[in-house]
Amino acid sequence: MTGKVDLYNTAYGNYSADVYREIRLETYGQDFGQTSWVTTEESNEIPRALGVRSGANVLEIGCGSGHYTLHVAETTGCRIVAVDINEAGVRNANRLAEARSMGSRVRFQPCDVSKTLPFQDAGFDAAFANDVLCHVPERLALLQELTRVLRPGGKLLFSDALVIGGMITHQELSTRSSIGLYVFSPPGENERLIEQSGFRLLGASDTTANAATIAKRWRDARERRKGELVAVEGEATFCGVQEFLSCVHTLTSERRLLRYLYLAEKP
């Protein structure tokens, strides 16, 4: 059975290494420092779906390396506060912000979003989280906090790649959960929690096929660079990540595990 696999510290700690940049480009087509199932097309759509404009105040939950955060701020002219529990990711994000002289409009900070968010009421115009809420055990509490910190009319966009679509073995659940804490949800649960937290659901899109494609591209891109990655990660971590990505591809391509994208609004 698969043990715990250190995907995030490895990815963020080696963010600037050429081999990881090449893998991101081969996987996604554009390098935003990604470690998610978000396609480049979805990345470009997020600000539009949220209605982000110049001067808007935006909150990102789970910023990772920070590259995409900076891209959104640069292309829309908005201000962003971005949080992540992974300290290596936050350190990398702050280095990128400093190198681009973006510190006045983008702020990165460590934060455990399973607890009360350290922000005032109605302080943000929009919020988004890419494949992050599945890591948070108290999802309703986080959604209620996001309701609190968004102004009336503010929009929330988030994705969940762990919606149960069919029968899954305990071995598959173990492998799929090997890179961190995960919460799997039944169909309709996110919609129920969105409404219960005070949001109004605007739409839910099935993006499972995209997740299957990314998982395969990511795994294959890594396999082609096995020697370089083993030298950095070690054999155990390399094999663990490959097993994880293979599992994601199998479960999503067979639609036994689904990914949905949700857009909601605070009344």
N, C-alpha and C positions, 0 to 999 in steps of 0.2 A: 504494500500500500504506500502511496506517495506521502512523504513527510512535507514539512513546511518548506517552501521555495522562496528565496529572496529575489523577487523580480524587481520591486520598486527601488530599493536602495541601490541595486546594481545598475538599473537603467538611469536613475537620476545622478548617481555618483559618477557615472561614466558618460554623462550627457554629451560632452564636447568631443569624445573620442570619435575618430573617423568611422570606425566600424559600426557604431551605433547610429550615427547620422546616415550612413549608407542604408542600413536596415530600415530606418524610418522612411527614407525616400522611396525605397523599393516597395514598402508595405502600403504607404498612404499616397504616394505621388507628390506630396509636399511635406516638408519637415516643420512641424509645430512642436516637436519634442514629445509626441504622443505616446501614451501607453494605454490606449483605450480602443473601443470599437467604433469610433467616430470617423466616418469617411471625410475626405476633403470637401466633398459637396455638402455634407451635413455641417461641417465646420463653418463654411461660408454662409450657410443658411441661418445659423443661430442668431446672429445680431439682427437680421431682418425679421425673423419670427418674433423676436422680443421687442422690436420697434426701437432699437438702440440708436440714439442720435447724439450729435455733438453736445457735450456738457452734461449728459445723463450720468447718474450715479448707479453703478452696476456692482453686484456682488457675485463672485464666483466661488462655489464650494468645490474644493478639490482641484487646485490649480496645477498640481504636478510640477513640471519643470518651469512653468511660467511663460513659455514661448507663445502659446496660443493667446494667453491673456494680453500680452503686449501687442500681438497682431490685431486683436479686436480694438484695443485702445487707439492704436495707430490709424486704423482704417476708418473708424467711426468718430474719433474725437471725444469719446466718452472718458469718464474717470472710473477706475475699477479698484475695488478692494478684493483681494484674492486670498483665500486661506487654504491650508492643507495641513494634515497631521504629520506628513513626512518631512522631517527637518532637512534632509538632503535636497529634496525638491524645492523647499522654500529658500535655502541658501543659493541654489542655482538660479532660481527666479530673481532674487535680489541682485545677483551678479549681472544677469542679463539686463535688468532695469537700469542699473547704474551705467553699464556700457552703452546703453541707448539714450541716456539722459532722460529717462521716463519717470524718475522718482516723484515728480510733482503730480503726476496723474495716475500712477499705478502704485499700489501698496500691497506687498506680500507679507503675510504673517502666519505663524503657526497657530493652529486652532483645532481643538477636538470638537467637531460639530455635533457630537452626541450629547453635548452639554449646552447650556444657554449661550446663545451667540452674543459676543461682546459688542453689540451695536445698538444704537438708539432705535426707537419706534419710527416707522415710516421714513427711514433714511435713504432707501434705495428705490430707483425707478424700475429695476429689473434684476433678476437673479438667474443663474444657470449652474448646472452640475452635470458633467459628462461621465456617466457610468460610475457614480460615486455613492448614491443613496443606498445601493445594495450592500455597502460596507457598514452601514449605520444600523445598529440593532433597534433603536427607538425611532423608527421612520416617522411616525405620527408626530412625535415631539419636535423633530427637526422641521417638518412641514409647518407646524404651528408657529415655530420660531421664524420661519421664512415669511409666513403671513404677517407676523408682527413687524418685521423690519422693512417690508415693502409698503410703499404708499398705496392708497386706493387707486386702482387702475393699473398697478404694477404687474408685470408678467413674470412667471416662472417657467423655465424649460429644464427638464431633466430626463435622463434615460435610465432604463433598468434592463440589464442584460440577463436577469435571473428570474424571468417569469416561467413557471413550469408549464410545459406544453405536452408532456407525455411521460412515459415510464422511464425512470433513471435509477441505475443501480447504486448501491452504497459506495462501490469503488469509484464510479464516475463522480458522485458527489464529493468524495474525498479529493480526487484529482482536481476537480473544478474549484475547490475551496483551498487548494494548497498554497496560494500566494497571499492569503490573508483571511480576515473575518468576512464572512458572507452571509447574507440573509436571502433566502429564496422565497418567492411569493407566488400565490395562486393567481390565475387569470381574474381580473376585476378588482384585485385588492388595492392596487395603486389608485384606481379610479375612486374607490370607496374612501381611501385615506385623504385624497386630494379634496373631496367634498367635505369630509369630516373636519379637516383642518381650517376650513373657511375659504378655500379657493373655489373658483368656478372653472371646471374643465372645459378647455376650448377645443382640444383635439388629442387623439392618441394614434400614432403611426407605427406600424409593424416594420421594423428595420432589421429583422432577424437575418435576412439574406446578406446584408452588408457585413454583419458581424462574422458570419461564416467565411466570407471572402477575405476579410482582414486577417482572421485567425490563420488561414492557410498561407496567405502571402507572408505574414510575419514569421510563421514557423519555417517556411521554405527559405526565406531570406537569411534567417539565422543558420539554417543547416548548411547553406552554401559558404558560410563563414565560420564553420565549426572550430577550426584550429585557432583562429584569432580569439573567438569568444571563450573557449576553454582556458586559454592562457590568462584571460581576465577574470572569468567567473569561477573557474574550476569545473571539473567534470560533472560533479553532482548537481550544481546549480544549472549548468547548461542542459543536462538531460531532464531535470525537473521542469524547466521552463518549456522545453520541447514537448514533454508529455502533457503539460497544462494546455498548450496551444492546440495540440492534436485533439485533446478532449473537447475543447471549445468548438473546434471545427466540426467534429462528429456530432455533438449534441445540437448545434445550431443548424447544420445542414440537414439533419434528420428532423428538425423542428421539435425536438424533445425539450429544448430549452430555447426560450424566445427572448428577443430584445424589443422593447417598445420605447418610443419617444413621446413624452407628454408635454403639452403646453397648457398652462393654467393662468388665471387672472385673479387678482384680489379685487373683489367688488368695491 
